[in-house]
Amino acid sequence: MTHKLFSSWTLRSVTLRNRICVAPMCQYSTPDGVAGDWHMVHLGSRAVGGAGLVMVEAAAISPEGRISPRDLGIWTDAQARALAPIVAFMKTQGTVTAIQIAHAGRKASTRPPFLGGDPIAPDAEGGWEPLGPSALPFHHSHTVPHAMDAQNLEKVRRDFVAAARRALAAGFEVLELHMAHGYLLHSFLSPISNQRTDDYGGSLENRMRLPLEITAAVRAVWPEDLPLWVRISATDWVRGGWDLEQSVVLAKALKDRGVDVIDCSSGGMTPDAVIPAGPGFQTPFASAIRQEVGMPTVAVGLITEAMQAEHILVTEQADAVALARELLRNPYWPLHAARELGVDIAWPVQYDRAKARP
């Protein structure tokens, strides 16, 4: 019996061995943006575990684009060089390598979650002034962001393009632009955070302008034969905010600019949104965009069971699934899922003796 979860998936010149993706998960484990031993082990383990694609966490395109002082970065050549051996190792395991590039926007300058996650004031040690479309803080405890001017806008466009070039130099095969979770590009999309009165605010067309400009600029330097993904928050879960209807319009515009896949998440715009989280709760967004836009989507959000993932794919709600917390708990989830579904897949030769149950 053929299972969709373990079927191959080809995008441009890149083929995933299965449809299991490791979602980008921030590790907050570098003081200078340079990946090290933790990233080699963390990412390498998921490649060894059999995932079809491993996506590296949100890599900041600039120092001011970090969420925290300990974020991974890709604003220097040294940071890209540090990622190269990790990428090379993952490829030896048969995994497609991907990276998400991002700017934290008004949610920047905070401590890592495991250190409290509280904002760091610009005049405090390690803090800096965040940027946003408007001078509206994420929360009253956060620093009011600097409303971006023309110079800021131009710099962020250049920084995304430079980050894409560095990702290519490091050997990545898939690039994802982060337009979700309340970070910079999402904050331009949502009327909650974007109250500008110029060409980058107001109408939906204007609010989409910067994300689409960046997408076009990145696609122009990202090779034609390599896929470009975009992660979106399909809804803010807040009345009057960003929603699925607007997400469909955005996805159509992204498709026209050469985006191959929409990675469908949600939320992150406000700290008080009421989110009805449950198994597969975001999958309907992936399904709606897939059907209405006619482009591939990835479903993410509390996908934990093999049969659950298989069901999402065979019912054509999405083209692939991305797991986050479940793959933190178990890096070898793909190997266990294959066994549960009765699919015979190759294990790493070093582990092959453990493949058969005693």
HELIX and SHEET records of a PDB file:
HELIX    1   1 LYS A    4  PHE A    6  5                                   3    
HELIX    2   2 ASP A   37  VAL A   48  1                                  12    
HELIX    3   3 PRO A   63  GLY A   65  5                                   3    
HELIX    4   4 ASP A   77  THR A   92  1                                  16    
HELIX    5   5 GLY A  105  LYS A  107  5                                   3    
HELIX    6   6 PRO A  113  LEU A  115  5                                   3    
HELIX    7   7 ALA A  150  ALA A  170  1                                  21    
HELIX    8   8 LEU A  184  LEU A  189  1                                   6    
HELIX    9   9 LEU A  204  ARG A  207  1                                   4    
HELIX   10  10 ARG A  209  VAL A  221  1                                  13    
HELIX   11  11 LEU A  244  ASP A  256  1                                  13    
HELIX   12  12 THR A  283  VAL A  293  1                                  11    
HELIX   13  13 ALA A  306  VAL A  314  1                                   9    
HELIX   14  14 ARG A  325  ARG A  329  1                                   5    
HELIX   15  15 TRP A  333  LEU A  341  1                                   9    
HELIX   16  16 VAL A  349  ALA A  354  5                                   6    
SHEET    1   A 2 TRP A   9  LEU A  11  0                                        
SHEET    2   A 2 VAL A  14  LEU A  16 -1                                        
SHEET    1   B 9 ILE A  20  VAL A  22  0                                        
SHEET    2   B 9 LEU A  53  ALA A  60  1                                        
SHEET    3   B 9 VAL A  96  ALA A 102  1                                        
SHEET    4   B 9 VAL A 174  MET A 179  1                                        
SHEET    5   B 9 LEU A 228  SER A 233  1                                        
SHEET    6   B 9 VAL A 261  SER A 265  1                                        
SHEET    7   B 9 THR A 297  VAL A 300  1                                        
SHEET    8   B 9 ALA A 320  LEU A 323  1                                        
SHEET    9   B 9 ILE A  20  VAL A  22  1                                        
SHEET    1   C 2 LEU A 131  GLY A 132  0                                        
SHEET    2   C 2 HIS A 146  ALA A 147  1                                        
END                                                                             
